[in-house]
Amino acid sequence: MRTVTYVTDMGDAPLVAKAHLEVFGEIRPAATIVEVSALDDPARTVEIEVYAIESGDGS
């Protein structure tokens, strides 16, 4: 699993990291955080992409 988080203010990174840990816990995916100038909706300040591969064996 891998996540990419886009933030409009890197000052929010500690809060984003805390939320990420709460959601993913012990899964611990590879994670990247990137500061961007804007997102498609000016009201949004954070966007998260999650990539996962299903194993096909039910695990």
C-alpha angles and dihedrals in degrees: 000000000000134000131198117194122195118200130181091211121037087204085077091059096100092053092045091050091050092051090046091054091048092052100040100029112164094002089082101188122195102272136195129184120200130185114225130184094236145344126227092266114048090212091064121081101173133045124179127198118196123196120191136166119217111224094212092221095088095257 
